[in-house]
Amino acid sequence: MNSGFYNILKANFLISSDAVKNWRFIVFCTLLAIIMIACSHSAERKVHKIAALNHQVLELRSEFLDVRSSLMKLKMESTLTSKMAGRGIKPSETPPNKIKIKITD
């Protein structure tokens, strides 16, 4: 057992007569490890991008709600009346009349 352990520590499997097979396997494992690392980096990059986009969506949604509420306040009749009173425009006392047009052939 000690001689096998020392052979591994001395890396005899890399310099022995059938070392070509071992080197091919080591290169193959190295390439697989590089591909795995690249894929994990790509996945992490996508996760960070998704998180940033989700944060941006939340910001845009809150901005939309804020603008919509301010628009609702501006569209209220009391707000319009108060803003137009400064220009001398008042709401009508009489309701508008409906105009009917009869089209004959």
N, C-alpha and C positions, 0 to 999 in steps of 0.2 A: 504494500500500500504506500509506503514511504517513497519508493522509487517512482511510482506512478504520479504521486503528488509533485515530486521534484522535477519530473519530466514536463509536467504542465507548467510549473514555475519557470523552468528553463526554456520553455516554448520549443521543445523538440518536435512537436507536431507541425511546426512551421518550416523546419529545415530538414525534415526526414525525406526519404526517397519518394514517398507518395504525397508530398506537401502541396502539389498543384491542386489536388481535389480540395484540400483544406483551404487554400488561398481563394479558390473560386467560391466556396461557401462563405468565407469571411467577407469577400467583396459583395456577394449577393445579399448577405445580412446587412451590410453597411448601406447598400443602396435602398433596401427596404426601410431601414431606420431613417434615412434622409427623406424618403417619400412620406413616411408617417409623420415626421416632424413638420414637413411643408404643409401637409393636409391639416394638421392640428393648428398651425399658425393661420391658415386660410379660414378655418372654422372660427377661430377666436376673432379674427378680423371681422367676419360676418356678424358674429354675436355683438361685437361692439358697435357696428354700424346699425344693427337692428335696435339696440338700446338707445342710440342717439336719435334715430328716427322716431321711436316711441316717445321720447322726451319732447321732440319737436312737435309731434302730433298733439300731445297734451297742452303744450304752449299755444299752438294755433287754435285748439278747441276753446281754451279759456279766453283767448283774444276774441274769438267769434262770439262767445256768449256775452262778453263785455260790450262789444260793438252792437250786438243785437239788443241788449237791454237799453243802451243809450239811444238807439234808434227808436225803440218803443216809447221812450220818454219824450223824444222830439216829436213823434207823431200824435201825441195826445192832444186833444182839442184845447185843453187849458194852457198847454205850453204854446201852441200856435196862437191862441188868442192873446196871450201876454206878449209875445214877440211882435205880433202885428199891431198891437195897441200903440206901440212906440212909433209906428209909421202912420198912424191915423186910420187904420183899417179895422173895422169892427165886424163881428158876425152879423149876418142878415137877420132881421126881425121876422120877415115873412118867408115861408118856405118857397122853394122854386116851383115854377109851373112846369107841368109835363107837356111837351109839344108832340102832337101826333101828326104824322104826315101820311096821307092816304095816297098810295100810288095806284093809278089806274092805267090800264093798257090801252 
